[in-house]
Amino acid sequence: MAGEAMNDGKFKHNLTEAPTYTSKVLPMFSLKGRTAIVSGAGAGIGLAVAHALAEAGANVAIWYNSNKKAIQEAEKIEKEYGVTCKAYQVNVTSFEAVEQAVNTAVTELNGRLDIFIANSGIPWIQGPALDGELEHYRKVVTTDLDGTFYCARAAGQHWRRQKKEGTTIDGKKLEGFNYGSFVATASMSGHIVNIPQLQAAYNAAKAGVIHLCSYIFSPSPYEILITYR
């Protein structure tokens, strides 16, 4: 399998090369014409990221679970930055719902996907693991870990197609697409023994996110940039 991404022990795709020279720095950071999806974007980190992407010029789909204020936030983003921004209610614990929502967002924005920020997550709030409800454990792990995998899988399908075919979802020539970018919100709790926090399920899920992102798209000839924070 490693042969698909490597040749004589060297990676075929070198994403560390310097970008094409330009006399202006700001255009190098422009996301104009790109499409981004941000899950868990009704408030907090996700909403702030959505604003940043829109300010850089990207069209943005913001996903929310129950916070319907996301609908008004999407309207504000459109007006403030002059981009297309739509809010979608998505249950990230269902792969079918995630896949459908990705397809809908890509179709309704500009036929392409460039960036996915997997930010959906919930905390453990039931004290010691021995006393918490099993259903709460399942909900935390399914939302925080499985939901991230579902988002990566659904987004990756679009990036693979775009790289192979070089077109938008409606068959138009795809301009300026080199690779997809997948960013997952992890946590320091996935790295350390976070005492005295009583959140074993959350810690385990976030550790899983870190390791998931370390290998989910590898080996792959379809140049996908993966980051976890």
PyMOL commands that set and color helices and strands:
alter all, ss='L'
color gray80, all
select helices_A, chain A and resi 2-4+26-29+44-55+69-81+95-108+134-165+188-190+200-215
alter helices_A, ss='H'
color red, helices_A
select strands_A, chain A and resi 6-7+10-11+35-38+59-64+85-89+115-118+180-184+224-228
alter strands_A, ss='S'
color yellow, strands_A
deselect
rebuild
show_as cartoon
